[in-house]
């Protein structure tokens, strides 16, 4: 799983602590790619470990990972945060929010 740390509201001291921690991680303790960003600014990015231990191919910043279904949980969390803010209604058809979905005779779940 690729790491993503949200820190838009973190203080500069907390950001520095996170970056210091990330700079001190070593393989095999961790094998992944990390991007830490705030708005449009990349604060930290680093690749750790190997994408293929067998062939000794190291991870790079642009290494692609098979993430399977983990994005479903992230999408659900984001959707529920929007529900909490009153910006999304789970009982409303998705076509109201995404205009590119064609109108059909049946409900899109």
ChimeraX attribute file (.defattr): number of C-alpha atoms within 10 A of each C-alpha:
attribute: neighborCount
match mode: 1-to-1
recipient: residues
	/A:1	13
	/A:2	13
	/A:3	10
	/A:4	11
	/A:5	11
	/A:6	11
	/A:7	15
	/A:8	11
	/A:9	9
	/A:10	12
	/A:11	10
	/A:12	10
	/A:13	9
	/A:14	12
	/A:15	19
	/A:16	13
	/A:17	12
	/A:18	16
	/A:19	15
	/A:20	11
	/A:21	10
	/A:22	16
	/A:23	12
	/A:24	7
	/A:25	12
	/A:26	11
	/A:27	10
	/A:28	9
	/A:29	8
	/A:30	12
	/A:31	18
	/A:32	21
	/A:33	23
	/A:34	18
	/A:35	16
	/A:36	20
	/A:37	17
	/A:38	15
	/A:39	8
	/A:40	6
	/A:41	8
	/A:42	10
	/A:43	13
	/A:44	15
	/A:45	14
	/A:46	15
	/A:47	18
	/A:48	20
	/A:49	19
	/A:50	20
	/A:51	19
	/A:52	10
	/A:53	10
	/A:54	7
	/A:55	8
	/A:56	10
	/A:57	11
	/A:58	15
	/A:59	20
	/A:60	15
	/A:61	13
	/A:62	9
	/A:63	13
	/A:64	12
	/A:65	12
	/A:66	8
	/A:67	9
	/A:68	8
	/A:69	8
	/A:70	10
	/A:71	11
	/A:72	10
	/A:73	10
	/A:74	11
	/A:75	11
	/A:76	11
	/A:77	12
	/A:78	12
	/A:79	16
	/A:80	16
	/A:81	13
	/A:82	14
	/A:83	13
	/A:84	11
	/A:85	9
	/A:86	9
	/A:87	10
	/A:88	15
	/A:89	14
	/A:90	10
	/A:91	6
	/A:92	9
	/A:93	12
	/A:94	15
	/A:95	14
	/A:96	10
	/A:97	11
	/A:98	9
	/A:99	9
	/A:100	8
	/A:101	11
	/A:102	9
	/A:103	11
	/A:104	8
	/A:105	6
	/A:106	6
	/A:107	9
	/A:108	11
	/A:109	5
